[in-house]
Amino acid sequence: MKFLDAASIRLADHIHPGDTIMWGQVCGEPQTLTEALVAQRAEIGKVSVFLGAGFSRTLLPEHTDFISLRGIGAVGTHRRLTKAGVLDVVPIHISQMDRAIRRGVLKCDVALIQVSPPNERGEYSPGLIGDYVHAMVESARVVIAEINAQVPWVNCDTPLTSEAIDFAIRTDRPLIEVPSAEITELDEAIAGFVEPFIPDRATLQVGIGGVPEAIMKLLTGRKGLGIHSGMIGESVVDLIESGAVTNEYKEIDRGVTITGALLGTGRLYRFCERNPAIRLAPTSYTHDVSVLSQLSRFISMNSALEVDITGQVNAEAIGANYLGAVGGQVDYVRAANLSTGGRSIIALRATAQGGEISRIVSSLSGPVTTARADVDIVVTEFGAAELRGLSLRERIGAMASIAAPQFRQELEREAHRFIKS
């Protein structure tokens, strides 16, 4: 590993025209390096960047004069890139990311990573993101690390060593933070219908947003909960501190919260630093069905843009407007179906645009992200529809019952056109 000066780094010495670049996603973005890439793009020449989820404001549509953008979807601040039509979306399950990079299906010539200062053994932690960092590092021609003094040393499956890094810069700058979402009355109403499906000793997968936050607040009285999730926020800290999450009944990783990413503020980062009860893991572990299905009472909780009246889920786009991603939804839904006592929950508000548009629809306006044969429970603020084992005709009634009342009759009338009497 060779150290470079952060203030004078010249990326054109390491990045070639035509290269594909990847960097740590969500809060693990190495911002000094990505900002340098944007500032020096004309000197470097035309390159491609593959993006995961993002929560910085580094990239703007005008940067595509020299940087072409591909990625998993409109997650976080990257929604502005899909809205501008400059991010070419690659539909992919998160569980496939690791092997897709290693096999060259997703090319990675240059890996830009953010890591913690080394521990006493000289090992670096990716700090805020486990995910597909190792796949990037092992596949790239050049690995450039930003060693940020503010990144916590978080336990991970395989710490990075200096041998894995070609060049490094030292920085000391604030980390990207994602504060907990504000909880609305609608979020609380939805959470109230989700909560009965979560028993003691369940292992949870949960995302971020108002509904997940509201659900987690209802679980402080539970006993023996576990966490195995692609991401965690500060609500997990609340559940650990309340004693609800102990991970003691998990069949694997007993006593340890498993996650691929930390999305929160300094409170979360400080809590996870050198905490033996927290471990970062790659997507090949956090999202793999063969791993997850070993967990009994595995409860997955995900969101959607719309669900049709037979249970098909669209979590990606409304027409040509790409608003989400395939993400890990299908991975977790299928894992919950295989888990003994597991349940998968799709939670969404019943309407959009101030109640003018139903999100329970007769026909999806975008792609099918999760097939109706996989869907278990759909929840809105009007109730929960348990779809496992129901016929198409029975599903129509169940789904109409959780739509906003003003849309129910029309939904049933439209849906029956697709089912013979």
LUMBAZA-202932 format. One record per residue (C-alpha): residue number from 1; x, y, z. Coordinates in nm, 2 decimals. Each point is the difference from the previous one (the first is absolute). Example, Ala and Ser with C-alpha at 12.3 -4.5 7.8 and 13.67 -1.06 7.14 Angstrom:
2
resi; x; y; z
1; 1.23; -0.45; 0.78
2; 0.14; 0.34; -0.07
! end
This chain:
421
resi; x; y; z
1; 0.00; 0.00; 0.00
2; 0.14; 0.34; -0.10
3; -0.13; 0.31; 0.17
4; -0.10; 0.30; -0.21
5; -0.07; 0.36; 0.10
6; -0.38; 0.05; 0.02
7; 0.03; 0.37; -0.10
8; 0.20; -0.07; -0.31
9; -0.11; -0.34; -0.12
10; -0.01; -0.03; -0.38
11; -0.24; -0.28; -0.08
12; 0.10; 0.00; -0.37
13; 0.32; -0.17; 0.11
14; -0.21; -0.30; 0.11
15; -0.33; 0.01; -0.20
16; 0.00; -0.06; -0.37
17; -0.25; 0.12; -0.26
18; -0.26; -0.28; -0.04
19; 0.04; -0.13; 0.35
20; -0.30; -0.10; 0.21
21; 0.02; 0.13; 0.36
22; -0.19; -0.12; 0.31
23; 0.00; 0.14; 0.34
24; -0.14; -0.08; 0.34
25; -0.37; 0.07; 0.00
26; -0.24; 0.18; 0.25
27; 0.19; 0.15; 0.29
28; 0.32; -0.18; -0.10
29; 0.08; 0.24; -0.29
30; 0.36; 0.12; 0.00
31; -0.10; 0.36; -0.06
32; 0.34; 0.16; -0.04
33; 0.08; -0.25; -0.28
34; -0.34; 0.03; -0.17
35; 0.01; 0.38; 0.02
36; 0.35; -0.01; -0.16
37; -0.14; -0.23; -0.28
38; -0.27; 0.25; -0.08
39; 0.23; 0.30; 0.01
40; 0.27; -0.17; -0.21
41; -0.24; -0.18; -0.25
42; 0.11; 0.19; -0.30
43; 0.36; -0.07; 0.06
44; -0.07; -0.37; 0.06
45; -0.21; -0.04; -0.31
46; -0.32; -0.20; -0.05
47; -0.07; -0.26; 0.26
48; -0.29; -0.20; 0.14
49; -0.12; -0.02; 0.36
50; -0.22; -0.27; 0.14
51; -0.21; 0.13; 0.29
52; -0.17; -0.18; 0.29
53; -0.21; 0.21; 0.24
54; 0.12; 0.35; 0.07
55; -0.06; 0.26; 0.26
56; 0.26; 0.27; -0.09
57; -0.04; 0.28; -0.25
58; 0.32; -0.07; -0.18
59; -0.15; -0.09; -0.35
60; -0.21; 0.24; -0.20
61; -0.16; -0.06; -0.34
62; 0.25; 0.24; -0.17
63; 0.29; -0.22; 0.10
64; -0.10; -0.25; -0.26
65; 0.19; 0.21; -0.26
66; 0.29; -0.24; 0.09
67; -0.15; -0.25; 0.24
68; -0.26; -0.25; -0.12
69; -0.21; -0.14; 0.28
70; -0.14; -0.34; 0.05
71; -0.15; -0.14; 0.33
72; -0.25; -0.19; 0.20
73; -0.27; 0.27; -0.01
74; -0.14; 0.31; 0.16
75; 0.10; -0.05; 0.36
76; 0.07; 0.30; 0.21
77; 0.14; 0.31; -0.17
78; 0.05; -0.20; -0.32
79; -0.37; 0.05; -0.08
80; 0.09; 0.33; -0.14
81; 0.22; -0.17; -0.25
82; -0.27; -0.24; -0.12
83; -0.24; 0.29; -0.01
84; 0.24; 0.19; -0.23
85; 0.03; -0.32; -0.22
86; 0.38; -0.03; 0.05
87; 0.02; -0.31; 0.21
88; -0.04; -0.32; -0.20
89; -0.16; -0.25; 0.24
90; 0.12; -0.36; 0.02
91; -0.28; -0.22; 0.16
92; 0.18; -0.23; 0.24
93; -0.07; -0.18; 0.32
94; 0.24; 0.11; 0.28
95; 0.09; -0.36; 0.07
96; 0.15; -0.02; -0.35
97; 0.22; 0.31; 0.03
98; 0.30; -0.17; 0.16
99; 0.03; -0.28; -0.26
100; -0.09; 0.23; -0.29
101; 0.30; 0.21; 0.08
102; 0.23; -0.29; 0.06
103; -0.10; -0.16; -0.33
104; 0.03; 0.32; -0.20
105; -0.37; 0.02; -0.08
106; 0.03; 0.34; 0.17
107; 0.34; 0.14; -0.09
108; 0.22; 0.17; 0.26
109; 0.33; 0.14; -0.12
110; 0.05; 0.25; 0.28
111; -0.13; -0.04; 0.36
112; -0.03; 0.31; 0.22
113; -0.06; -0.09; 0.36
114; -0.02; 0.17; 0.34
115; 0.15; -0.18; 0.30
116; 0.07; 0.06; 0.36
117; 0.35; 0.06; 0.14
118; 0.17; -0.34; 0.07
119; -0.04; -0.19; 0.32
120; 0.29; -0.13; 0.21
121; 0.05; -0.28; -0.26
122; 0.02; 0.24; -0.29
123; -0.34; -0.10; -0.13
124; -0.24; 0.24; -0.16
125; -0.38; -0.02; 0.05
126; -0.24; 0.12; -0.28
127; -0.17; 0.17; 0.29
128; -0.35; 0.08; -0.13
129; -0.04; -0.24; -0.29
130; 0.07; -0.37; -0.04
131; -0.21; -0.07; -0.30
132; 0.20; -0.07; -0.32
133; 0.32; 0.18; 0.11
134; 0.22; -0.31; 0.00
135; -0.13; -0.10; -0.34
136; 0.10; 0.34; -0.14
137; 0.34; -0.01; 0.17
138; 0.08; -0.35; -0.13
139; -0.11; 0.07; -0.35
140; 0.14; 0.35; -0.07
141; 0.32; 0.08; -0.18
142; 0.06; 0.29; 0.24
143; -0.13; 0.04; 0.36
144; 0.02; 0.35; 0.15
145; -0.10; 0.04; 0.36
146; -0.10; 0.30; 0.20
147; 0.10; -0.06; 0.36
148; -0.23; 0.23; 0.19
149; 0.08; 0.06; 0.36
150; -0.37; 0.03; 0.08
151; -0.10; -0.34; -0.13
152; -0.07; -0.25; 0.28
153; 0.18; -0.33; 0.02
154; -0.30; -0.24; -0.04
155; 0.04; -0.38; 0.02
156; -0.03; -0.16; -0.34
157; 0.04; -0.34; -0.16
158; 0.34; 0.08; -0.15
159; 0.19; 0.32; 0.09
160; 0.21; 0.16; -0.28
161; 0.37; 0.00; 0.01
162; 0.26; 0.24; -0.15
163; 0.08; -0.27; -0.26
164; -0.36; 0.03; -0.14
165; 0.04; 0.38; -0.06
166; 0.22; 0.15; -0.27
167; -0.02; 0.37; 0.10
168; -0.15; 0.18; 0.29
169; -0.07; 0.35; 0.13
170; -0.05; 0.12; 0.36
171; -0.30; 0.22; 0.08
172; -0.19; 0.11; 0.30
173; -0.35; 0.11; -0.10
174; -0.36; -0.04; 0.11
175; -0.17; -0.32; -0.11
176; -0.32; -0.01; -0.21
177; -0.29; -0.02; 0.24
178; -0.36; -0.12; -0.06
179; -0.22; 0.12; 0.29
180; -0.30; -0.21; 0.10
181; -0.31; 0.08; -0.20
182; -0.28; 0.19; 0.17
183; -0.30; -0.22; 0.08
184; -0.34; 0.11; -0.11
185; -0.35; -0.11; 0.12
186; -0.03; -0.21; -0.32
187; 0.33; -0.17; 0.07
188; -0.12; -0.08; 0.35
189; -0.33; -0.14; -0.14
190; 0.19; -0.23; -0.24
191; 0.24; -0.11; 0.28
192; -0.30; -0.09; 0.22
193; -0.11; -0.26; -0.26
194; 0.36; -0.13; -0.04
195; 0.08; -0.04; 0.36
196; -0.22; -0.31; 0.08
197; 0.20; -0.20; -0.26
198; 0.33; 0.04; 0.19
199; 0.03; -0.25; 0.28
200; 0.26; -0.02; 0.28
201; 0.33; -0.17; -0.11
202; -0.06; 0.12; -0.36
203; 0.30; 0.10; -0.22
204; -0.07; 0.32; -0.19
205; 0.09; 0.15; -0.33
206; -0.10; 0.36; -0.03
207; 0.06; 0.30; -0.21
208; 0.00; 0.38; 0.06
209; -0.29; 0.25; -0.01
210; -0.30; 0.10; 0.21
211; -0.18; -0.33; 0.00
212; 0.30; -0.21; 0.10
213; 0.08; 0.25; 0.27
214; -0.36; -0.01; 0.13
215; 0.01; -0.39; 0.00
216; 0.33; -0.01; 0.20
217; -0.14; 0.24; 0.26
218; -0.28; -0.25; 0.07
219; 0.24; -0.29; 0.07
220; 0.19; 0.13; 0.31
221; -0.21; -0.24; 0.21
222; 0.09; -0.31; -0.20
223; 0.24; -0.26; 0.13
224; 0.29; -0.17; -0.17
225; -0.02; 0.17; -0.34
226; 0.29; -0.04; -0.25
227; 0.12; 0.21; -0.29
228; 0.13; -0.12; -0.34
229; -0.06; 0.29; -0.24
230; 0.16; 0.16; -0.30
231; 0.01; 0.33; 0.19
232; -0.07; 0.12; 0.35
233; -0.08; 0.35; 0.14
234; -0.02; 0.14; 0.34
235; -0.33; -0.17; 0.08
236; 0.21; -0.32; 0.04
237; 0.21; 0.17; 0.27
238; -0.33; 0.09; 0.18
239; -0.11; -0.37; -0.01
240; 0.34; -0.12; 0.12
241; 0.01; 0.25; 0.28
242; -0.36; -0.09; 0.10
243; 0.10; -0.36; 0.03
244; -0.24; -0.11; -0.28
245; 0.28; -0.09; -0.24
246; 0.24; -0.26; 0.15
247; 0.06; -0.23; -0.30
248; 0.01; -0.29; 0.25
249; -0.24; -0.22; -0.18
250; 0.14; 0.02; -0.36
251; 0.11; -0.33; -0.14
252; 0.30; 0.17; -0.15
253; 0.21; 0.30; 0.11
254; -0.14; -0.04; 0.35
255; 0.04; 0.32; 0.21
256; 0.10; 0.21; -0.30
257; -0.20; 0.25; -0.22
258; 0.09; -0.06; -0.37
259; -0.02; 0.28; -0.25
260; 0.15; 0.12; -0.32
261; -0.03; 0.37; 0.06
262; -0.03; 0.26; 0.27
263; -0.24; 0.28; -0.08
264; -0.03; 0.25; 0.28
265; 0.18; 0.28; 0.19
266; 0.29; 0.02; 0.23
267; -0.20; -0.18; 0.27
268; -0.02; -0.32; -0.21
269; 0.36; 0.02; -0.11
270; 0.13; 0.04; 0.36
271; -0.22; -0.29; 0.12
272; 0.13; -0.23; -0.27
273; 0.37; 0.09; 0.05
274; 0.19; -0.31; 0.12
275; -0.33; -0.14; 0.12
276; 0.02; -0.39; 0.00
277; -0.38; -0.02; -0.03
278; 0.01; 0.17; -0.35
279; 0.15; -0.15; -0.32
280; 0.02; 0.13; -0.35
281; -0.04; -0.27; -0.27
282; 0.00; -0.01; -0.38
283; -0.32; -0.03; -0.21
284; 0.08; -0.36; -0.06
285; -0.07; -0.06; 0.37
286; -0.26; 0.27; 0.09
287; -0.23; -0.08; -0.29
288; 0.07; -0.36; -0.09
289; -0.31; -0.22; 0.03
290; 0.19; -0.31; 0.10
291; 0.14; 0.20; 0.30
292; -0.32; 0.17; 0.09
293; -0.21; -0.31; -0.01
294; 0.19; -0.14; 0.29
295; -0.16; 0.26; 0.22
296; -0.34; -0.10; 0.15
297; -0.26; 0.27; 0.04
298; 0.17; 0.22; -0.26
299; -0.21; 0.31; -0.06
300; 0.07; 0.21; -0.31
301; -0.15; 0.35; -0.03
302; 0.01; 0.19; -0.33
303; -0.18; 0.28; -0.18
304; -0.15; 0.04; -0.35
305; -0.11; 0.27; -0.24
306; -0.32; -0.20; -0.08
307; -0.15; -0.34; 0.04
308; -0.26; -0.15; -0.24
309; -0.32; -0.16; 0.12
310; 0.14; -0.35; -0.04
311; 0.32; 0.08; 0.20
312; 0.26; 0.09; -0.26
313; 0.25; 0.26; 0.14
314; 0.16; 0.29; -0.19
315; 0.28; 0.15; 0.20
316; 0.18; 0.16; -0.30
317; -0.18; 0.24; -0.23
318; -0.33; 0.18; -0.08
319; 0.00; 0.00; -0.38
320; 0.32; 0.14; -0.13
321; 0.08; 0.17; 0.34
322; 0.25; -0.23; 0.18
323; -0.04; 0.06; 0.37
324; 0.14; -0.30; 0.18
325; 0.20; -0.32; -0.06
326; -0.03; -0.38; -0.01
327; 0.23; 0.01; 0.31
328; -0.02; -0.28; 0.25
329; -0.38; -0.04; 0.01
330; -0.03; -0.32; -0.19
331; 0.30; -0.15; 0.19
332; -0.17; 0.07; 0.33
333; -0.35; -0.10; -0.10
334; 0.11; -0.34; -0.12
335; 0.22; -0.05; 0.30
336; -0.30; 0.07; 0.24
337; -0.21; -0.24; -0.20
338; 0.26; -0.27; 0.06
339; 0.05; 0.08; 0.37
340; -0.18; -0.21; 0.26
341; -0.25; 0.24; 0.14
342; 0.12; 0.28; -0.23
343; -0.22; 0.27; -0.15
344; 0.06; 0.26; -0.27
345; -0.18; 0.33; 0.02
346; -0.04; 0.26; -0.28
347; -0.11; 0.33; 0.17
348; -0.12; 0.31; -0.19
349; -0.24; 0.29; 0.02
350; -0.33; -0.07; -0.17
351; 0.01; 0.32; -0.20
352; 0.23; 0.25; -0.16
353; -0.03; 0.37; -0.09
354; -0.22; 0.10; 0.29
355; -0.23; -0.29; -0.04
356; -0.08; 0.05; -0.37
357; 0.18; -0.31; -0.12
358; -0.04; -0.35; 0.13
359; 0.32; -0.20; 0.06
360; -0.20; -0.32; 0.00
361; -0.07; -0.04; -0.37
362; -0.17; -0.23; -0.25
363; 0.30; 0.01; -0.23
364; 0.36; 0.11; 0.08
365; 0.13; 0.30; -0.18
366; 0.36; -0.12; 0.03
367; 0.19; -0.33; 0.02
368; -0.07; -0.30; 0.22
369; 0.27; 0.01; 0.26
370; -0.14; -0.28; 0.22
371; -0.23; -0.26; -0.15
372; -0.33; -0.06; 0.16
373; 0.09; -0.37; 0.06
374; 0.27; 0.13; 0.24
375; -0.20; 0.26; 0.18
376; -0.13; -0.08; 0.35
377; -0.14; 0.31; 0.19
378; -0.09; 0.34; -0.14
379; -0.08; 0.28; 0.25
380; -0.14; 0.35; -0.04
381; -0.15; 0.23; 0.26
382; -0.33; -0.18; -0.06
383; 0.11; -0.34; 0.10
384; 0.20; -0.31; -0.09
385; -0.07; -0.24; -0.29
386; 0.15; -0.35; 0.06
387; 0.04; -0.14; -0.35
388; 0.17; -0.34; 0.05
389; -0.22; -0.28; -0.13
390; -0.27; 0.23; -0.13
391; -0.15; -0.04; -0.35
392; 0.00; 0.29; -0.24
393; -0.37; 0.06; 0.07
394; 0.07; 0.00; 0.37
395; 0.29; 0.23; -0.04
396; -0.22; 0.26; -0.16
397; -0.22; 0.02; 0.30
398; 0.30; 0.01; 0.24
399; 0.18; 0.27; -0.19
400; -0.30; 0.21; -0.06
401; -0.07; 0.00; 0.38
402; 0.33; 0.18; 0.07
403; -0.03; 0.25; -0.28
404; -0.14; 0.35; 0.08
405; -0.38; -0.03; 0.02
406; -0.07; 0.24; -0.29
407; 0.19; -0.24; -0.24
408; -0.12; -0.34; 0.12
409; -0.31; -0.05; -0.22
410; 0.17; 0.11; -0.32
411; 0.30; -0.22; 0.08
412; -0.21; -0.31; 0.04
413; -0.19; 0.08; -0.32
414; 0.32; 0.05; -0.20
415; 0.17; -0.31; 0.15
416; -0.28; -0.24; -0.08
417; 0.05; 0.08; -0.37
418; 0.31; -0.22; 0.02
419; -0.17; -0.29; 0.17
420; -0.26; -0.22; -0.16
421; -0.33; -0.04; 0.19
! end
